[in-house]
Amino acid sequence: MQDFILETRGVCKSFHGQMVLDHISLMIPQGCVYGLLGPNGAGKSTLLKMFSGMLRPDEGEILFEGEQWSRQCLVKTGVLIEQPSLYENLTARENLEVRRLLLGEPRGR
């Protein structure tokens, strides 16, 4: 049986009624290099942001090493996204506060 480091099952995500990810299921074997290719707007960055905890799926699940994904998985993972999403009209502190709220972290974090 193949060991999978990362797996998605029926992951969906939409923004303002626009479906970005529609029941995405993939299985990434341990020890492989995996790339996401597609045109702008295909959902590549959205999926990577889910792997890093920056976004949560509307539906479906993400598994890491066979277990339900949690923030603890970040200890063993890393994600490189071309550009971090920052709100140019906000200060650095305000951008961090937005991220903290999205992740549900306490204020002291």
C-alpha positions in Angstrom: 0.0 0.0 0.0 1.3 3.5 -0.9 2.0 5.9 1.9 0.7 9.4 1.1 2.1 12.5 2.8 -0.8 14.7 1.7 -4.3 13.9 0.5 -7.3 16.0 -0.3 -10.8 14.5 -0.5 -13.5 16.5 -2.2 -12.1 19.9 -1.2 -14.2 22.9 -2.2 -13.7 26.6 -1.8 -15.6 29.6 -3.1 -15.2 33.3 -2.7 -18.2 35.6 -3.0 -20.3 32.9 -4.7 -17.5 32.1 -7.2 -16.4 28.4 -7.0 -12.6 28.3 -7.0 -12.0 24.7 -6.0 -14.7 22.2 -7.0 -14.3 18.8 -5.2 -10.5 18.5 -5.6 -9.2 15.1 -4.6 -5.5 14.3 -4.9 -3.0 11.9 -3.3 0.6 12.9 -3.0 3.0 10.0 -2.2 5.8 10.4 0.3 9.1 11.3 -1.1 7.9 12.8 -4.4 8.2 16.3 -5.8 4.8 17.6 -6.8 3.9 20.7 -8.7 0.6 22.4 -9.5 0.2 23.7 -13.0 -2.6 25.7 -14.4 -3.8 29.1 -15.7 -4.3 32.1 -13.5 -7.4 31.7 -11.4 -7.3 27.9 -11.5 -7.0 27.6 -7.7 -3.4 26.6 -7.3 -2.6 29.3 -4.7 -5.9 28.7 -2.9 -5.0 25.0 -2.5 -1.5 25.9 -1.3 -3.0 28.3 1.2 -5.1 25.5 2.6 -2.1 23.3 3.0 -0.4 26.1 5.0 -3.5 26.9 7.1 -4.1 30.3 5.7 -7.5 29.2 4.3 -9.9 26.5 5.3 -12.0 24.5 2.8 -15.7 25.1 2.6 -16.2 21.3 2.1 -14.0 18.2 2.1 -11.0 17.3 4.1 -7.2 17.5 4.0 -5.1 14.7 5.4 -1.4 14.9 6.3 0.4 11.6 6.9 -3.0 9.9 7.0 -4.4 12.1 9.8 -6.8 15.1 9.6 -4.8 18.2 8.9 -4.3 20.5 11.9 -2.0 23.4 12.7 0.4 20.9 14.3 1.2 19.7 10.7 3.0 23.0 10.1 5.9 21.8 12.2 6.7 19.3 9.4 5.7 21.3 6.4 6.5 24.3 4.3 4.7 26.0 1.5 6.2 28.4 -1.0 3.6 30.7 -2.6 4.8 33.2 -5.2 3.3 36.3 -3.5 1.9 36.5 0.0 -1.5 38.1 0.0 -1.2 41.5 1.7 -3.7 44.3 1.9 -1.8 47.3 0.7 -4.1 49.7 2.4 -3.3 48.1 5.8 -0.2 48.5 8.0 2.0 45.5 8.6 0.4 45.1 12.1 -3.1 45.2 10.6 -2.1 42.6 8.0 -0.9 40.3 10.8 -4.1 40.9 12.7 -6.1 39.8 9.6 -4.1 36.6 9.4 -4.5 35.9 13.1 -8.2 36.3 12.9 -8.4 34.0 9.9 -6.5 31.3 11.8 -8.5 31.7 14.9 -5.5 32.4 17.0 -5.7 34.2 20.4 -4.7 37.9 20.5 -1.5 37.2 22.4 -0.3 35.0 19.5 
